[in-house]
Amino acid sequence: MAPEIGRKKILIVDDELEMRIFLCNLLGNCGYEPIDAGDKDEGMQRAVKENPALIILDVTMPRESGIQMYRELKEHEDLTDVPVIMVSAI
């Protein structure tokens, strides 16, 4: 699906593929342009490249947690103002 002009980008960072697919479908059907990443490193790269309007971030991910990514986001000068929603399946 090609991105449409004017659609706000939402980055979903979650290690669970099924959750990323669900959220991408939900947000895409609601008129947003979903972007997904499977871990903190990929999420940071996508956030810098795509400059999303919102980030949905899983709290519990292997290797480095969503909390660590949140801290890095808030220290990054281009991303500090991007709102973040923290989610967890716990």
C-alpha positions as CSV (number, residue, x, y, z in Angstrom):
1,M,0.0,0.0,0.0
2,A,1.5,3.3,-1.1
3,P,1.5,6.1,1.5
4,E,-1.0,8.8,1.0
5,I,-0.1,12.4,1.2
6,G,-1.3,14.0,4.5
7,R,-1.7,10.7,6.5
8,K,0.0,11.0,9.9
9,K,2.6,8.4,10.5
10,I,2.4,6.2,13.6
11,L,5.4,4.0,14.6
12,I,4.6,0.7,16.3
13,V,7.6,-0.9,18.1
14,D,6.8,-4.4,19.4
15,D,8.7,-7.7,19.4
16,E,5.4,-9.6,18.8
17,L,4.7,-9.8,15.1
18,E,1.0,-10.5,15.7
19,M,0.6,-7.3,17.7
20,R,2.4,-5.3,15.0
21,I,0.1,-6.7,12.3
22,F,-3.0,-6.0,14.4
23,L,-2.0,-2.4,15.2
24,C,-0.9,-1.7,11.6
25,N,-4.2,-3.0,10.3
26,L,-6.3,-1.1,12.8
27,L,-4.4,2.2,12.3
28,G,-4.3,1.9,8.6
29,N,-8.1,1.4,8.5
30,C,-8.4,4.5,10.6
31,G,-6.6,6.7,8.1
32,Y,-3.0,6.7,9.6
33,E,0.2,5.5,7.9
34,P,1.5,2.7,10.2
35,I,5.2,2.0,10.4
36,D,6.5,-0.9,12.4
37,A,9.7,-2.1,14.0
38,G,10.5,-5.3,15.9
39,D,13.0,-4.0,18.5
40,K,14.5,-1.0,20.0
41,D,17.3,-0.5,17.5
42,E,15.1,-0.8,14.5
43,G,12.5,1.4,16.2
44,M,15.1,4.2,16.8
45,Q,16.2,4.0,13.2
46,R,12.7,4.2,11.9
47,A,11.8,7.0,14.3
48,V,14.7,9.1,13.1
49,K,14.0,8.4,9.4
50,E,10.2,8.7,9.4
51,N,9.6,11.4,12.0
52,P,6.3,9.9,13.2
53,A,3.5,11.9,14.8
54,L,3.1,9.2,17.5
55,I,5.0,6.2,18.8
56,I,3.3,3.1,20.2
57,L,6.0,1.3,22.2
58,D,5.9,-2.1,23.9
59,V,7.2,-2.0,27.5
60,T,8.7,-5.5,27.5
61,M,10.9,-6.4,24.7
62,P,14.0,-8.8,24.6
63,R,17.5,-7.3,24.9
64,E,16.5,-3.7,25.6
65,S,13.2,-2.7,27.0
66,G,10.7,-0.1,25.7
67,I,11.6,2.0,28.7
68,Q,15.2,2.3,27.5
69,M,13.9,3.3,24.0
70,Y,11.6,5.8,25.6
71,R,14.6,7.4,27.4
72,E,16.6,7.6,24.2
73,L,13.6,9.1,22.4
74,K,13.3,11.9,25.0
75,E,17.1,12.6,24.8
76,H,17.1,12.8,21.0
77,E,16.6,16.4,19.9
78,D,14.5,15.6,16.9
79,L,12.2,13.1,18.7
80,T,11.8,14.6,22.2
81,D,8.4,16.1,21.4
82,V,6.9,13.0,19.8
83,P,4.2,11.6,22.0
84,V,4.6,8.0,23.1
85,I,2.0,5.5,24.2
86,M,3.5,2.6,26.3
87,V,1.7,-0.8,25.9
88,S,2.1,-4.2,27.5
89,A,0.4,-7.5,27.2
90,I,1.2,-8.4,30.8
